[in-house]
């Protein structure tokens, strides 16, 4: 069956027969894929924001400890 190359494809493999079938994704499958991609992007953005906030908090804490007179080695020992 000829398929439109602009529509995402699904490859199905029947392991009992070894027959491979390529077909167009259904509108529901396309919508599910788009939702999964959006969810993954949101998760990655949240993880990056949390990592950035943690790094900023650590840098702020290190600066405050330096103002209190701790050395870089002492600060590193506290952070480990």
Residue pairs with C-beta under 8 A, 6 or more apart in sequence:
1 23
3 9
3 22
3 23
3 24
4 24
7 24
7 25
7 30
8 24
8 25
8 29
8 30
8 33
9 22
9 23
9 24
9 25
10 22
10 23
10 24
10 25
10 29
11 20
11 21
11 22
12 20
12 21
12 22
12 23
13 19
13 20
13 21
14 20
14 21
25 33
58 79
61 79
62 75
62 79
65 74
65 75
65 78
66 72
66 75
70 78
